[in-house]
């Protein structure tokens, strides 16, 4: 393998690592967004249940 082939292979590997890094970051962001949305929905459901209980007591 000559130096140009090694250099080309190295650049391909670097590009693959960059792609994996970006995809991993996107995955982490999606997980964080999902976690935040789930927490928000639970809070809204708890709030709705609390208000439903209050209106039933009157």
C-alpha angles and dihedrals in degrees: 000000000000126000094262092054091048091049092049092049091048092052090051091051092048090051090051092050090049090051091050091048092052093046091049090052092050090049092051091050092050091050091049091049091049092048091050092047091049091051091048092050091050090051091049091048091049090048091050091049091050093050092044089054092049094051091050092056096059 
